[in-house]
Amino acid sequence: MNRVRGYILVETLTAMAVLSVTAAVVQQGVYTAVQARGLSQDYTTAQFLMEQLVATADLEPWLATGESHHGEFDEPNARFSYAWSVEKVAVPMPALPPELSAEQRAGFEATLRQHMGRLRVEIRWSRGGQDFDVTGETLVAPGRLWRDPRETGP
C-alpha cells in the first residue's frame, strides 16, 4: 500500500511541474502579444500624426528651404513629439529626345527645374522606457519653395 501512495505523489509532483512550466510559457506569450499590440497601435498613431503634419504643411502657400519645426502633440497624443524640416534637393536633368526641334527643346528646358523640396517628418515616442521613432519624406513642388534671394545657385 505505501508503494502506491508514493507513486501517486511522484505523478502529482511531475504533473504540477509540467503545469507550472506551461503556465509560465503561456503567460510570457500573452505578455508579448499585449506588448506587440500596444506597439502596433503606437505605429498606427504615429502614421496618422505624420499624415496630419504633412497635410498641414500642404496648406501652407510656401515652404522655406532650411525651415524646421519641432514640438509635442496635445492630449491624447502627448507621448508623441515631432520634428520636420524642408530642404532643397537636386533633380537631375532628363535626357531629351534628339528628334526635338530647337524650339521644342528650349520650351522643355524652360519648364524643367533643377531642384525640388523635400519635406522630412520624424515622429518620436517612448513606451515602457524604450524610445521609438518613424521618419517619412515627401517631395514639394519647386514652385512652393521659398528661398532666400541671397542664396546662390539654382
OpenMM code with the backbone's topology and positions (N, CA, C; nanometers):
from openmm import Vec3, app, unit

residues = "MET ASN ARG VAL ARG GLY TYR ILE LEU VAL GLU THR LEU THR ALA MET ALA VAL LEU SER VAL THR ALA ALA VAL VAL GLN GLN GLY VAL TYR THR ALA VAL GLN ALA ARG GLY LEU SER GLN ASP TYR THR THR ALA GLN PHE LEU MET GLU GLN LEU VAL ALA THR ALA ASP LEU GLU PRO TRP LEU ALA THR GLY GLU SER HIS HIS GLY GLU PHE ASP GLU PRO ASN ALA ARG PHE SER TYR ALA TRP SER VAL GLU LYS VAL ALA VAL PRO MET PRO ALA LEU PRO PRO GLU LEU SER ALA GLU GLN ARG ALA GLY PHE GLU ALA THR LEU ARG GLN HIS MET GLY ARG LEU ARG VAL GLU ILE ARG TRP SER ARG GLY GLY GLN ASP PHE ASP VAL THR GLY GLU THR LEU VAL ALA PRO GLY ARG LEU TRP ARG ASP PRO ARG GLU THR GLY PRO".split()
positions = [
    Vec3(0.0810, -0.1208, 0.0000),
    Vec3(0.0000, 0.0000, 0.0000),
    Vec3(0.0848, 0.1266, 0.0000),
    Vec3(0.1866, 0.1318, 0.0786),
    Vec3(0.2714, 0.2517, 0.0839),
    Vec3(0.3367, 0.2800, -0.0508),
    Vec3(0.3635, 0.1730, -0.1213),
    Vec3(0.4245, 0.1893, -0.2521),
    Vec3(0.3336, 0.2650, -0.3491),
    Vec3(0.2063, 0.2388, -0.3475),
    Vec3(0.1112, 0.3045, -0.4365),
    Vec3(0.0997, 0.4529, -0.4015),
    Vec3(0.0978, 0.4833, -0.2747),
    Vec3(0.0892, 0.6243, -0.2348),
    Vec3(0.2117, 0.7034, -0.2823),
    Vec3(0.3279, 0.6516, -0.2718),
    Vec3(0.4491, 0.7200, -0.3170),
    Vec3(0.4490, 0.7423, -0.4661),
    Vec3(0.3969, 0.6453, -0.5393),
    Vec3(0.3900, 0.6577, -0.6842),
    Vec3(0.2929, 0.7683, -0.7241),
    Vec3(0.1814, 0.7788, -0.6565),
    Vec3(0.0830, 0.8834, -0.6838),
    Vec3(0.1429, 1.0200, -0.6510),
    Vec3(0.2218, 1.0286, -0.5463),
    Vec3(0.2870, 1.1545, -0.5089),
    Vec3(0.3837, 1.1993, -0.6179),
    Vec3(0.4620, 1.1068, -0.6732),
    Vec3(0.5558, 1.1406, -0.7796),
    Vec3(0.4804, 1.1868, -0.9046),
    Vec3(0.3718, 1.1184, -0.9401),
    Vec3(0.2909, 1.1593, -1.0546),
    Vec3(0.2331, 1.2990, -1.0349),
    Vec3(0.1845, 1.3264, -0.9167),
    Vec3(0.1256, 1.4573, -0.8867),
    Vec3(0.2304, 1.5672, -0.8952),
    Vec3(0.3476, 1.5441, -0.8384),
    Vec3(0.4547, 1.6450, -0.8433),
    Vec3(0.5014, 1.6686, -0.9867),
    Vec3(0.5101, 1.5629, -1.0658),
    Vec3(0.5501, 1.5771, -1.2057),
    Vec3(0.4451, 1.6561, -1.2834),
    Vec3(0.3184, 1.6251, -1.2619),
    Vec3(0.2101, 1.6974, -1.3295),
    Vec3(0.2095, 1.8444, -1.2904),
    Vec3(0.2335, 1.8756, -1.1652),
    Vec3(0.2373, 2.0154, -1.1200),
    Vec3(0.3555, 2.0896, -1.1813),
    Vec3(0.4698, 2.0230, -1.1955),
    Vec3(0.5866, 2.0864, -1.2564),
    Vec3(0.5590, 2.1178, -1.4037),
    Vec3(0.5011, 2.0215, -1.4756),
    Vec3(0.4677, 2.0439, -1.6165),
    Vec3(0.3654, 2.1557, -1.6299),
    Vec3(0.2652, 2.1576, -1.5439),
    Vec3(0.1631, 2.2619, -1.5466),
    Vec3(0.2232, 2.3995, -1.5171),
    Vec3(0.3170, 2.4058, -1.4229),
    Vec3(0.3818, 2.5337, -1.3886),
    Vec3(0.4620, 2.5874, -1.5068),
    Vec3(0.5384, 2.5008, -1.5724),
    Vec3(0.6177, 2.5442, -1.6874),
    Vec3(0.5253, 2.5900, -1.8002),
    Vec3(0.4194, 2.5172, -1.8246),
    Vec3(0.3235, 2.5539, -1.9284),
    Vec3(0.2584, 2.6881, -1.8986),
    Vec3(0.2201, 2.7096, -1.7723),
    Vec3(0.1586, 2.8365, -1.7337),
    Vec3(0.2560, 2.9524, -1.7536),
    Vec3(0.3841, 2.9328, -1.7225),
    Vec3(0.4839, 3.0388, -1.7408),
    Vec3(0.5008, 3.0715, -1.8891),
    Vec3(0.5013, 2.9685, -1.9745),
    Vec3(0.5157, 2.9914, -2.1186),
    Vec3(0.3934, 3.0647, -2.1734),
    Vec3(0.2746, 3.0257, -2.1312),
    Vec3(0.1521, 3.0921, -2.1760),
    Vec3(0.1503, 3.2376, -2.1297),
    Vec3(0.1923, 3.2618, -2.0045),
    Vec3(0.1956, 3.3987, -1.9533),
    Vec3(0.2921, 3.4851, -2.0347),
    Vec3(0.4089, 3.4316, -2.0691),
    Vec3(0.5052, 3.5074, -2.1498),
    Vec3(0.4480, 3.5355, -2.2882),
    Vec3(0.3776, 3.4405, -2.3456),
    Vec3(0.3145, 3.4609, -2.4761),
    Vec3(0.2096, 3.5702, -2.4725),
    Vec3(0.1280, 3.5715, -2.3671),
    Vec3(0.0247, 3.6754, -2.3533),
    Vec3(0.0910, 3.8120, -2.3341),
    Vec3(0.1964, 3.8185, -2.2520),
    Vec3(0.2683, 3.9439, -2.2295),
    Vec3(0.3257, 3.9971, -2.3614),
    Vec3(0.3863, 3.9102, -2.4401),
    Vec3(0.4439, 3.9505, -2.5687),
    Vec3(0.3348, 3.9996, -2.6635),
    Vec3(0.2207, 3.9328, -2.6646),
    Vec3(0.1097, 3.9738, -2.7509),
    Vec3(0.0567, 4.1110, -2.7116),
    Vec3(0.0464, 4.1367, -2.5811),
    Vec3(-0.0021, 4.2675, -2.5345),
    Vec3(0.0974, 4.3772, -2.5728),
    Vec3(0.2267, 4.3501, -2.5566),
    Vec3(0.3293, 4.4479, -2.5939),
    Vec3(0.3257, 4.4751, -2.7448),
    Vec3(0.3128, 4.3705, -2.8246),
    Vec3(0.3090, 4.3871, -2.9704),
    Vec3(0.1860, 4.4662, -3.0128),
    Vec3(0.0737, 4.4415, -2.9480),
    Vec3(-0.0486, 4.5157, -2.9806),
    Vec3(-0.0313, 4.6641, -2.9490),
    Vec3(0.0267, 4.6949, -2.8330),
    Vec3(0.0494, 4.8342, -2.7957),
    Vec3(0.1447, 4.9041, -2.8906),
    Vec3(0.2518, 4.8348, -2.9285),
    Vec3(0.3485, 4.8942, -3.0206),
    Vec3(0.2874, 4.9134, -3.1583),
    Vec3(0.2063, 4.8188, -3.2020),
    Vec3(0.1368, 4.8324, -3.3297),
    Vec3(0.0431, 4.9529, -3.3272),
    Vec3(-0.0254, 4.9707, -3.2176),
    Vec3(-0.1149, 5.0854, -3.2026),
    Vec3(-0.0353, 5.2162, -3.2059),
    Vec3(0.0826, 5.2171, -3.1432),
    Vec3(0.1674, 5.3363, -3.1455),
    Vec3(0.2142, 5.3699, -3.2873),
    Vec3(0.2543, 5.2688, -3.3630),
    Vec3(0.2984, 5.2942, -3.5006),
    Vec3(0.1836, 5.3474, -3.5858),
    Vec3(0.0639, 5.2964, -3.5651),
    Vec3(-0.0518, 5.3454, -3.6384),
    Vec3(-0.0806, 5.4911, -3.6020),
    Vec3(-0.0756, 5.5221, -3.4728),
    Vec3(-0.0958, 5.6602, -3.4282),
    Vec3(0.0108, 5.7518, -3.4870),
    Vec3(0.1367, 5.7057, -3.4873),
    Vec3(0.2460, 5.7857, -3.5432),
    Vec3(0.2233, 5.8123, -3.6915),
    Vec3(0.1727, 5.7144, -3.7642),
    Vec3(0.1447, 5.7346, -3.9062),
    Vec3(0.0368, 5.8416, -3.9255),
    Vec3(-0.0696, 5.8347, -3.8467),
    Vec3(-0.1752, 5.9349, -3.8590),
    Vec3(-0.1243, 6.0742, -3.8221),
    Vec3(-0.0414, 6.0832, -3.7194),
    Vec3(0.0143, 6.2127, -3.6807),
    Vec3(0.1064, 6.2672, -3.7900),
    Vec3(0.1822, 6.1787, -3.8526),
    Vec3(0.2713, 6.2208, -3.9610),
    Vec3(0.1889, 6.2734, -4.0782),
    Vec3(0.0820, 6.2025, -4.1124),
    Vec3(-0.0038, 6.2482, -4.2216),
    Vec3(-0.0685, 6.3821, -4.1878),
    Vec3(-0.1009, 6.4039, -4.0619),
    Vec3(-0.1588, 6.5314, -4.0189),
    Vec3(-0.0581, 6.6447, -4.0386),
    Vec3(0.0687, 6.6215, -4.0031),
    Vec3(0.1708, 6.7251, -4.0211),
    Vec3(0.1945, 6.7552, -4.1691),
    Vec3(0.1980, 6.6512, -4.2522),
    Vec3(0.2181, 6.6721, -4.3959),
    Vec3(0.0999, 6.7489, -4.4548),
    Vec3(-0.0213, 6.7162, -4.4117),
    Vec3(-0.1396, 6.7877, -4.4608),
    Vec3(-0.1361, 6.9340, -4.4181),
    Vec3(-0.0911, 6.9605, -4.2971),
    Vec3(-0.0787, 7.0983, -4.2503),
    Vec3(0.0241, 7.1739, -4.3346),
    Vec3(0.1352, 7.1088, -4.3648),
    Vec3(0.2375, 7.1728, -4.4483),
    Vec3(0.1848, 7.1949, -4.5895),
    Vec3(0.1005, 7.1042, -4.6386),
    Vec3(0.0433, 7.1211, -4.7727),
    Vec3(-0.0484, 7.2420, -4.7815),
    Vec3(-0.1036, 7.2844, -4.6708),
    Vec3(-0.1922, 7.4002, -4.6706),
    Vec3(-0.1154, 7.5321, -4.6752),
    Vec3(0.0125, 7.5273, -4.6444),
    Vec3(0.0953, 7.6485, -4.6491),
    Vec3(0.1199, 7.6868, -4.7949),
    Vec3(0.1113, 7.8168, -4.8278),
    Vec3(0.1352, 7.8564, -4.9673),
    Vec3(0.2801, 7.8352, -5.0092),
    Vec3(0.3757, 7.8582, -4.9178),
    Vec3(0.5177, 7.8394, -4.9465),
    Vec3(0.5836, 7.7736, -4.8275),
    Vec3(0.6857, 7.6980, -4.8568),
    Vec3(0.7709, 7.6401, -4.7533),
    Vec3(0.9121, 7.6906, -4.7791),
    Vec3(0.9754, 7.7422, -4.6769),
    Vec3(1.1096, 7.7979, -4.6925),
    Vec3(1.2140, 7.6874, -4.6820),
    Vec3(1.3092, 7.6891, -4.7744),
    Vec3(1.4177, 7.5923, -4.7660),
    Vec3(1.4973, 7.6208, -4.6395),
    Vec3(1.5339, 7.5155, -4.5710),
    Vec3(1.6055, 7.5291, -4.4446),
    Vec3(1.5144, 7.5458, -4.3241),
    Vec3(1.3842, 7.5568, -4.3470),
    Vec3(1.2889, 7.5743, -4.2380),
    Vec3(1.2752, 7.4428, -4.1609),
    Vec3(1.2617, 7.4532, -4.0289),
    Vec3(1.2390, 7.3336, -3.9477),
    Vec3(1.1574, 7.3709, -3.8245),
    Vec3(1.0812, 7.2756, -3.7766),
    Vec3(0.9980, 7.2937, -3.6582),
    Vec3(1.0030, 7.1669, -3.5750),
    Vec3(0.9801, 7.1823, -3.4467),
    Vec3(0.9677, 7.0656, -3.3598),
    Vec3(0.8722, 7.1008, -3.2460),
    Vec3(0.8152, 6.9987, -3.1869),
    Vec3(0.7212, 7.0212, -3.0780),
    Vec3(0.6580, 6.8918, -3.0322),
    Vec3(0.5560, 6.9067, -2.9517),
    Vec3(0.4843, 6.7916, -2.8980),
    Vec3(0.3369, 6.8046, -2.9333),
    Vec3(0.2703, 6.6919, -2.9384),
    Vec3(0.1279, 6.6906, -2.9684),
    Vec3(0.0480, 6.7086, -2.8401),
    Vec3(-0.0756, 6.7552, -2.8562),
    Vec3(-0.1658, 6.7702, -2.7418),
    Vec3(-0.2243, 6.6348, -2.7038),
    Vec3(-0.2948, 6.6332, -2.5921),
    Vec3(-0.3646, 6.5109, -2.5498),
    Vec3(-0.4625, 6.4694, -2.6579),
    Vec3(-0.4856, 6.3485, -2.6825),
    Vec3(-0.4424, 6.2269, -2.6131),
    Vec3(-0.3102, 6.1721, -2.6648),
    Vec3(-0.2381, 6.2486, -2.7449),
    Vec3(-0.1119, 6.2019, -2.8043),
    Vec3(0.0088, 6.2734, -2.7450),
    Vec3(0.0027, 6.3040, -2.6173),
    Vec3(0.1096, 6.3816, -2.5528),
    Vec3(0.2409, 6.3043, -2.5442),
    Vec3(0.2371, 6.1725, -2.5573),
    Vec3(0.3610, 6.0933, -2.5538),
    Vec3(0.4429, 6.1120, -2.6813),
    Vec3(0.3809, 6.1665, -2.7848),
    Vec3(0.4455, 6.1777, -2.9159),
    Vec3(0.5002, 6.3192, -2.9364),
    Vec3(0.6168, 6.3278, -2.9970),
    Vec3(0.6734, 6.4572, -3.0348),
    Vec3(0.7091, 6.4507, -3.1834),
    Vec3(0.7357, 6.5668, -3.2429),
    Vec3(0.7629, 6.5708, -3.3861),
    Vec3(0.8748, 6.6682, -3.4172),
    Vec3(0.9310, 6.6482, -3.5336),
    Vec3(1.0274, 6.7416, -3.5919),
    Vec3(1.0102, 6.7314, -3.7424),
    Vec3(1.0060, 6.8452, -3.8103),
    Vec3(1.0002, 6.8420, -3.9555),
    Vec3(1.0892, 6.9497, -4.0123),
    Vec3(1.1375, 6.9252, -4.1326),
    Vec3(1.2273, 7.0203, -4.1974),
    Vec3(1.2060, 7.0154, -4.3481),
    Vec3(1.2416, 7.1255, -4.4126),
    Vec3(1.2318, 7.1366, -4.5579),
    Vec3(1.3711, 7.1680, -4.6104),
    Vec3(1.4121, 7.0943, -4.7085),
    Vec3(1.5416, 7.1224, -4.7703),
    Vec3(1.5298, 7.1093, -4.9219),
    Vec3(1.6212, 7.1721, -4.9896),
    Vec3(1.6237, 7.1687, -5.1356),
    Vec3(1.7074, 7.0487, -5.1787),
    Vec3(1.6554, 6.9724, -5.2740),
    Vec3(1.7301, 6.8589, -5.3284),
    Vec3(1.7442, 6.8765, -5.4789),
    Vec3(1.8562, 6.8367, -5.5298),
    Vec3(1.8827, 6.8500, -5.6727),
    Vec3(1.8082, 6.7419, -5.7499),
    Vec3(1.7580, 6.7798, -5.8658),
    Vec3(1.6904, 6.6860, -5.9557),
    Vec3(1.7729, 6.6805, -6.0836),
    Vec3(1.8178, 6.5627, -6.1239),
    Vec3(1.8980, 6.5559, -6.2472),
    Vec3(1.8128, 6.5892, -6.3694),
    Vec3(1.8739, 6.6559, -6.4615),
    Vec3(1.8041, 6.6923, -6.5849),
    Vec3(1.7882, 6.5671, -6.6707),
    Vec3(1.6673, 6.5407, -6.7201),
    Vec3(1.6481, 6.4220, -6.8041),
    Vec3(1.7068, 6.4436, -6.9433),
    Vec3(1.7397, 6.3337, -7.0070),
    Vec3(1.7885, 6.3413, -7.1449),
    Vec3(1.6684, 6.3612, -7.2364),
    Vec3(1.6714, 6.4661, -7.3127),
    Vec3(1.5615, 6.4945, -7.4052),
    Vec3(1.5843, 6.4187, -7.5352),
    Vec3(1.4772, 6.3771, -7.6009),
    Vec3(1.4921, 6.3043, -7.7282),
    Vec3(1.5654, 6.3895, -7.8317),
    Vec3(1.6522, 6.3293, -7.9076),
    Vec3(1.7304, 6.4078, -8.0056),
    Vec3(1.6461, 6.4617, -8.1207),
    Vec3(1.5308, 6.4032, -8.1460),
    Vec3(1.4496, 6.4494, -8.2596),
    Vec3(1.3711, 6.5764, -8.2307),
    Vec3(1.3828, 6.6342, -8.1101),
    Vec3(1.3125, 6.7591, -8.0798),
    Vec3(1.3757, 6.8751, -8.1559),
    Vec3(1.2917, 6.9657, -8.1989),
    Vec3(1.3437, 7.0854, -8.2647),
    Vec3(1.4039, 7.1775, -8.1581),
    Vec3(1.4791, 7.2750, -8.2013),
    Vec3(1.5432, 7.3678, -8.1087),
    Vec3(1.4387, 7.4440, -8.0275),
    Vec3(1.3284, 7.4758, -8.0923),
    Vec3(1.2205, 7.5479, -8.0228),
    Vec3(1.1555, 7.4597, -7.9163),
    Vec3(1.1274, 7.3347, -7.9517),
    Vec3(1.0696, 7.2414, -7.8535),
    Vec3(1.1667, 7.2168, -7.7378),
    Vec3(1.2929, 7.1980, -7.7710),
    Vec3(1.3940, 7.1737, -7.6686),
    Vec3(1.4014, 7.2921, -7.5719),
    Vec3(1.4001, 7.4130, -7.6267),
    Vec3(1.4061, 7.5334, -7.5431),
    Vec3(1.2817, 7.5423, -7.4547),
    Vec3(1.1656, 7.5052, -7.5091),
    Vec3(1.0420, 7.5073, -7.4303),
    Vec3(1.0464, 7.4094, -7.3134),
    Vec3(1.0951, 7.2875, -7.3415),
    Vec3(1.1068, 7.1886, -7.2339),
    Vec3(1.2069, 7.2334, -7.1284),
    Vec3(1.3229, 7.2797, -7.1718),
    Vec3(1.4269, 7.3201, -7.0774),
    Vec3(1.3830, 7.4368, -6.9908),
    Vec3(1.2965, 7.5232, -7.0454),
    Vec3(1.2476, 7.6373, -6.9674),
    Vec3(1.1543, 7.5922, -6.8549),
    Vec3(1.0833, 7.4815, -6.8775),
    Vec3(0.9884, 7.4350, -6.7751),
    Vec3(1.0512, 7.3403, -6.6738),
    Vec3(1.1642, 7.2807, -6.7076),
    Vec3(1.2276, 7.1856, -6.6151),
    Vec3(1.3009, 7.2595, -6.5042),
    Vec3(1.2865, 7.2113, -6.3850),
    Vec3(1.3561, 7.2705, -6.2706),
    Vec3(1.4691, 7.1783, -6.2279),
    Vec3(1.5736, 7.2355, -6.1732),
    Vec3(1.6880, 7.1555, -6.1318),
    Vec3(1.6826, 7.1209, -5.9832),
    Vec3(1.5721, 7.1555, -5.9178),
    Vec3(1.5603, 7.1226, -5.7759),
    Vec3(1.4131, 7.1032, -5.7383),
    Vec3(1.3939, 7.0380, -5.6263),
    Vec3(1.2618, 7.0222, -5.5649),
    Vec3(1.2834, 7.0371, -5.4148),
    Vec3(1.1757, 7.0406, -5.3437),
    Vec3(1.1860, 7.0439, -5.1984),
    Vec3(1.1582, 6.9060, -5.1405),
    Vec3(1.2200, 6.8771, -5.0281),
    Vec3(1.1939, 6.7520, -4.9575),
    Vec3(1.1471, 6.7873, -4.8170),
    Vec3(1.0262, 6.7458, -4.7849),
    Vec3(0.9707, 6.7644, -4.6512),
    Vec3(0.9955, 6.6354, -4.5744),
    Vec3(1.0717, 6.6458, -4.4673),
    Vec3(1.1077, 6.5291, -4.3857),
    Vec3(1.0398, 6.5441, -4.2500),
    Vec3(0.9620, 6.4425, -4.2111),
    Vec3(0.8886, 6.4448, -4.0843),
    Vec3(0.9336, 6.3275, -3.9995),
    Vec3(0.9622, 6.3554, -3.8726),
    Vec3(1.0013, 6.2498, -3.7787),
    Vec3(0.9096, 6.2568, -3.6571),
    Vec3(0.8546, 6.1410, -3.6198),
    Vec3(0.7694, 6.1294, -3.5017),
    Vec3(0.8435, 6.0425, -3.4011),
    Vec3(0.8502, 6.0884, -3.2749),
    Vec3(0.9190, 6.0136, -3.1682),
    Vec3(0.8246, 5.9902, -3.0520),
    Vec3(0.8436, 5.8773, -2.9825),
    Vec3(0.7667, 5.8471, -2.8624),
    Vec3(0.8400, 5.7420, -2.7825),
    Vec3(0.7942, 5.7184, -2.6611),
    Vec3(0.8534, 5.6122, -2.5791),
    Vec3(0.7422, 5.5246, -2.5232),
    Vec3(0.7752, 5.3991, -2.5058),
    Vec3(0.6825, 5.3008, -2.4493),
    Vec3(0.7649, 5.2059, -2.3638),
    Vec3(0.7278, 5.1965, -2.2389),
    Vec3(0.7967, 5.1044, -2.1486),
    Vec3(0.9438, 5.1371, -2.1314),
    Vec3(0.9789, 5.2650, -2.1324),
    Vec3(1.1184, 5.3047, -2.1146),
    Vec3(1.2034, 5.2900, -2.2396),
    Vec3(1.1441, 5.2517, -2.3504),
    Vec3(1.2172, 5.2351, -2.4746),
    Vec3(1.1724, 5.3426, -2.5733),
    Vec3(1.2677, 5.4030, -2.6442),
    Vec3(1.2369, 5.5094, -2.7398),
    Vec3(1.2150, 5.4516, -2.8792),
    Vec3(1.1170, 5.5092, -2.9501),
    Vec3(1.0855, 5.4684, -3.0861),
    Vec3(1.0731, 5.5928, -3.1724),
    Vec3(1.0934, 5.5768, -3.3038),
    Vec3(1.0718, 5.6876, -3.3958),
    Vec3(1.0418, 5.6336, -3.5348),
    Vec3(0.9694, 5.7127, -3.6102),
    Vec3(0.9435, 5.6837, -3.7515),
    Vec3(0.9717, 5.8107, -3.8303),
    Vec3(1.0166, 5.7925, -3.9531),
    Vec3(1.0513, 5.9055, -4.0383),
    Vec3(0.9832, 5.8878, -4.1737),
    Vec3(0.9325, 5.9955, -4.2263),
    Vec3(0.8721, 5.9939, -4.3589),
    Vec3(0.9170, 6.1157, -4.4377),
    Vec3(0.9208, 6.1003, -4.5679),
    Vec3(0.9614, 6.2100, -4.6552),
    Vec3(0.8642, 6.2208, -4.7715),
    Vec3(0.8461, 6.3416, -4.8189),
    Vec3(0.7662, 6.3643, -4.9397),
    Vec3(0.8291, 6.4811, -5.0154),
    Vec3(0.8049, 6.4850, -5.1447),
    Vec3(0.8607, 6.5920, -5.2273),
    Vec3(0.7639, 6.7086, -5.2354),
    Vec3(0.8211, 6.8269, -5.2473),
    Vec3(0.7442, 6.9508, -5.2575),
    Vec3(0.7772, 7.0131, -5.3930),
    Vec3(0.6749, 7.0567, -5.4623),
    Vec3(0.6943, 7.1180, -5.5942),
    Vec3(0.7852, 7.2400, -5.5829),
    Vec3(0.8716, 7.2611, -5.6815),
    Vec3(0.9642, 7.3748, -5.6752),
    Vec3(0.8938, 7.5093, -5.6636),
    Vec3(0.7750, 7.5220, -5.7210),
    Vec3(0.7020, 7.6480, -5.7147),
    Vec3(0.6522, 7.6824, -5.5750),
    Vec3(0.6500, 7.5846, -5.4847),
    Vec3(0.6048, 7.6083, -5.3472),
    Vec3(0.7211, 7.6374, -5.2528),
    Vec3(0.8423, 7.6339, -5.3053),
    Vec3(0.9592, 7.6607, -5.2212),
    Vec3(0.9923, 7.8084, -5.2240),
    Vec3(1.0151, 7.8624, -5.1080),
    Vec3(1.0648, 7.9989, -5.0983),
    Vec3(1.2087, 7.9887, -5.0559),
    Vec3(1.2942, 8.0607, -5.1247),
    Vec3(1.4328, 8.0626, -5.0813),
    Vec3(1.4803, 8.2057, -5.0679),
    Vec3(1.5746, 8.2180, -4.9823),
    Vec3(1.6330, 8.3485, -4.9560),
    Vec3(1.6982, 8.3991, -5.0851),
    Vec3(1.6649, 8.5210, -5.1289),
    Vec3(1.7232, 8.5719, -5.2538),
    Vec3(1.8755, 8.5835, -5.2462),
    Vec3(1.9312, 8.5904, -5.1271),
    Vec3(2.0765, 8.5991, -5.1128),
    Vec3(2.1440, 8.4636, -5.1342),
    Vec3(2.0628, 8.3554, -5.1370),
    Vec3(2.1170, 8.2221, -5.1575),
    Vec3(2.1652, 8.2092, -5.3023),
    Vec3(2.2781, 8.1452, -5.3224),
    Vec3(2.3318, 8.1312, -5.4579),
    Vec3(2.2957, 7.9947, -5.5133),
    Vec3(2.3039, 7.9819, -5.6414),
    Vec3(2.2768, 7.8551, -5.7089),
    Vec3(2.1359, 7.8501, -5.7628),
    Vec3(2.1029, 7.7389, -5.8351),
    Vec3(1.9702, 7.7298, -5.8973),
    Vec3(1.8604, 7.7066, -5.7980),
] * unit.nanometer
topology = app.Topology()
chain = topology.addChain("A")
for resn in residues:
    res = topology.addResidue(resn, chain)
    for name in ("N", "CA", "C"):
        topology.addAtom(name, app.Element.getBySymbol(name[0]), res)
